[in-house]
């Protein structure tokens, strides 16, 4: 039973990563597959809001369940989000200042604390 659950969970992780990639590479198809109009700003901001809430809660669950060492690795993995956000800002008309002061600083902090905790 545990092996089956692990396989399903890993498949789910793989599929959600694929869906995320589809939002980057084929946004119109992805929005349609998500079930909202492709030009819905409210849908996109809601998706971002839920993503950010999840990005805050999941590492806390990791900390509670697995301890500081694994939490550090989760922080390192979480740095993917602000790195991607910085790239999105720069490739969609945002300023370098905004990309660096908000997103790159966040990524650097996640990497720094992640390394300290993971290697402790």
Short mmCIF file of the C-alpha atoms (twelve columns), coordinates in Angstrom:
data_MODEL
# 
_entry.id   MODEL 
# 
loop_
_atom_site.group_PDB 
_atom_site.id 
_atom_site.type_symbol 
_atom_site.label_atom_id 
_atom_site.label_alt_id 
_atom_site.label_comp_id 
_atom_site.label_asym_id 
_atom_site.label_seq_id 
_atom_site.Cartn_x 
_atom_site.Cartn_y 
_atom_site.Cartn_z 
_atom_site.pdbx_PDB_model_num 
ATOM 1   C CA . UNK A 1   0.000   0.000  0.000   1 
ATOM 2   C CA . UNK A 2   2.829   2.431  0.838   1 
ATOM 3   C CA . UNK A 3   4.608   1.725  -2.440  1 
ATOM 4   C CA . UNK A 4   1.403   2.339  -4.388  1 
ATOM 5   C CA . UNK A 5   0.821   5.630  -2.540  1 
ATOM 6   C CA . UNK A 6   4.422   6.662  -3.222  1 
ATOM 7   C CA . UNK A 7   4.064   5.887  -6.926  1 
ATOM 8   C CA . UNK A 8   0.828   7.887  -7.136  1 
ATOM 9   C CA . UNK A 9   2.412   10.794 -5.219  1 
ATOM 10  C CA . UNK A 10  5.488   10.825 -7.472  1 
ATOM 11  C CA . UNK A 11  3.265   10.676 -10.535 1 
ATOM 12  C CA . UNK A 12  1.287   13.619 -9.147  1 
ATOM 13  C CA . UNK A 13  4.501   15.609 -8.617  1 
ATOM 14  C CA . UNK A 14  5.593   14.874 -12.166 1 
ATOM 15  C CA . UNK A 15  2.219   15.806 -13.638 1 
ATOM 16  C CA . UNK A 16  1.926   19.080 -11.722 1 
ATOM 17  C CA . UNK A 17  5.441   20.023 -12.892 1 
ATOM 18  C CA . UNK A 18  4.288   19.263 -16.459 1 
ATOM 19  C CA . UNK A 19  1.205   21.451 -15.957 1 
ATOM 20  C CA . UNK A 20  3.417   24.263 -14.659 1 
ATOM 21  C CA . UNK A 21  5.602   23.948 -17.726 1 
ATOM 22  C CA . UNK A 22  2.532   24.070 -19.922 1 
ATOM 23  C CA . UNK A 23  1.533   27.393 -18.332 1 
ATOM 24  C CA . UNK A 24  4.960   28.736 -19.339 1 
ATOM 25  C CA . UNK A 25  5.131   27.246 -22.831 1 
ATOM 26  C CA . UNK A 26  1.478   27.176 -23.946 1 
ATOM 27  C CA . UNK A 27  -0.432  29.616 -21.727 1 
ATOM 28  C CA . UNK A 28  -3.638  29.717 -23.800 1 
ATOM 29  C CA . UNK A 29  -3.909  25.928 -23.785 1 
ATOM 30  C CA . UNK A 30  -3.075  25.841 -20.089 1 
ATOM 31  C CA . UNK A 31  -5.692  28.456 -19.183 1 
ATOM 32  C CA . UNK A 32  -8.312  26.556 -21.169 1 
ATOM 33  C CA . UNK A 33  -7.262  23.321 -19.478 1 
ATOM 34  C CA . UNK A 34  -7.472  25.058 -16.105 1 
ATOM 35  C CA . UNK A 35  -11.024 26.030 -16.973 1 
ATOM 36  C CA . UNK A 36  -10.887 29.823 -17.164 1 
ATOM 37  C CA . UNK A 37  -10.773 32.330 -20.044 1 
ATOM 38  C CA . UNK A 38  -7.260  33.014 -21.325 1 
ATOM 39  C CA . UNK A 39  -7.565  36.752 -20.659 1 
ATOM 40  C CA . UNK A 40  -8.804  36.486 -17.066 1 
ATOM 41  C CA . UNK A 41  -6.485  38.612 -14.949 1 
ATOM 42  C CA . UNK A 42  -8.519  37.727 -11.859 1 
ATOM 43  C CA . UNK A 43  -7.990  34.014 -12.501 1 
ATOM 44  C CA . UNK A 44  -4.238  34.528 -12.842 1 
ATOM 45  C CA . UNK A 45  -3.997  36.598 -9.658  1 
ATOM 46  C CA . UNK A 46  -6.046  33.978 -7.820  1 
ATOM 47  C CA . UNK A 47  -3.745  31.226 -9.090  1 
ATOM 48  C CA . UNK A 48  -0.753  33.258 -7.850  1 
ATOM 49  C CA . UNK A 49  -2.393  33.792 -4.471  1 
ATOM 50  C CA . UNK A 50  -3.070  30.097 -3.959  1 
ATOM 51  C CA . UNK A 51  0.463   29.246 -5.142  1 
ATOM 52  C CA . UNK A 52  1.981   31.676 -2.633  1 
ATOM 53  C CA . UNK A 53  -0.136  30.346 0.234   1 
ATOM 54  C CA . UNK A 54  0.916   26.803 -0.670  1 
ATOM 55  C CA . UNK A 55  4.556   27.915 -0.944  1 
ATOM 56  C CA . UNK A 56  4.342   29.151 2.642   1 
ATOM 57  C CA . UNK A 57  2.452   26.214 4.132   1 
ATOM 58  C CA . UNK A 58  4.249   23.234 2.535   1 
ATOM 59  C CA . UNK A 59  7.699   24.072 3.966   1 
ATOM 60  C CA . UNK A 60  6.143   24.501 7.419   1 
ATOM 61  C CA . UNK A 61  4.666   21.015 7.115   1 
ATOM 62  C CA . UNK A 62  8.098   19.738 6.075   1 
ATOM 63  C CA . UNK A 63  9.629   21.410 9.149   1 
ATOM 64  C CA . UNK A 64  7.010   19.942 11.469  1 
ATOM 65  C CA . UNK A 65  7.220   16.456 9.995   1 
ATOM 66  C CA . UNK A 66  10.896  16.072 9.117   1 
ATOM 67  C CA . UNK A 67  12.923  18.626 11.072  1 
ATOM 68  C CA . UNK A 68  15.329  21.436 10.342  1 
ATOM 69  C CA . UNK A 69  17.688  19.542 8.004   1 
ATOM 70  C CA . UNK A 70  14.962  18.546 5.534   1 
ATOM 71  C CA . UNK A 71  13.364  21.973 5.953   1 
ATOM 72  C CA . UNK A 72  16.626  23.473 4.681   1 
ATOM 73  C CA . UNK A 73  16.458  21.324 1.543   1 
ATOM 74  C CA . UNK A 74  12.856  22.419 1.056   1 
ATOM 75  C CA . UNK A 75  13.970  26.065 1.300   1 
ATOM 76  C CA . UNK A 76  16.576  25.443 -1.393  1 
ATOM 77  C CA . UNK A 77  13.953  23.902 -3.654  1 
ATOM 78  C CA . UNK A 78  11.573  26.779 -2.917  1 
ATOM 79  C CA . UNK A 79  14.137  29.230 -4.326  1 
ATOM 80  C CA . UNK A 80  13.015  28.107 -7.786  1 
ATOM 81  C CA . UNK A 81  9.885   30.232 -7.393  1 
ATOM 82  C CA . UNK A 82  11.470  33.667 -6.842  1 
ATOM 83  C CA . UNK A 83  14.156  32.922 -9.440  1 
ATOM 84  C CA . UNK A 84  11.372  32.212 -11.932 1 
ATOM 85  C CA . UNK A 85  9.497   35.282 -10.761 1 
ATOM 86  C CA . UNK A 86  12.542  37.484 -11.389 1 
ATOM 87  C CA . UNK A 87  12.827  36.105 -14.903 1 
ATOM 88  C CA . UNK A 88  9.104   36.659 -15.476 1 
ATOM 89  C CA . UNK A 89  9.371   40.261 -14.303 1 
ATOM 90  C CA . UNK A 90  12.276  40.995 -16.651 1 
ATOM 91  C CA . UNK A 91  10.779  39.251 -19.681 1 
ATOM 92  C CA . UNK A 92  7.392   40.905 -19.298 1 
ATOM 93  C CA . UNK A 93  8.274   44.578 -19.058 1 
ATOM 94  C CA . UNK A 94  9.157   44.803 -15.375 1 
ATOM 95  C CA . UNK A 95  12.166  46.726 -14.169 1 
ATOM 96  C CA . UNK A 96  15.510  45.223 -13.269 1 
ATOM 97  C CA . UNK A 97  15.194  46.993 -9.911  1 
ATOM 98  C CA . UNK A 98  11.931  45.184 -9.126  1 
ATOM 99  C CA . UNK A 99  13.293  41.838 -10.300 1 
ATOM 100 C CA . UNK A 100 16.378  42.190 -8.115  1 
ATOM 101 C CA . UNK A 101 15.035  43.919 -4.991  1 
ATOM 102 C CA . UNK A 102 11.993  41.705 -4.585  1 
ATOM 103 C CA . UNK A 103 12.568  38.388 -6.296  1 
ATOM 104 C CA . UNK A 104 16.331  37.921 -6.484  1 
ATOM 105 C CA . UNK A 105 16.775  38.988 -2.854  1 
ATOM 106 C CA . UNK A 106 14.077  36.496 -1.841  1 
ATOM 107 C CA . UNK A 107 15.822  33.741 -3.801  1 
ATOM 108 C CA . UNK A 108 19.190  34.612 -2.253  1 
ATOM 109 C CA . UNK A 109 17.718  34.503 1.248   1 
ATOM 110 C CA . UNK A 110 16.047  31.152 0.599   1 
ATOM 111 C CA . UNK A 111 19.316  29.742 -0.740  1 
ATOM 112 C CA . UNK A 112 21.356  31.119 2.174   1 
ATOM 113 C CA . UNK A 113 19.049  29.896 4.939   1 
ATOM 114 C CA . UNK A 114 18.430  26.667 3.057   1 
ATOM 115 C CA . UNK A 115 22.128  25.885 2.898   1 
ATOM 116 C CA . UNK A 116 22.688  26.784 6.556   1 
ATOM 117 C CA . UNK A 117 19.813  24.550 7.669   1 
ATOM 118 C CA . UNK A 118 20.401  21.695 5.209   1 
ATOM 119 C CA . UNK A 119 24.083  21.414 6.011   1 
ATOM 120 C CA . UNK A 120 23.709  21.908 9.781   1 
# 
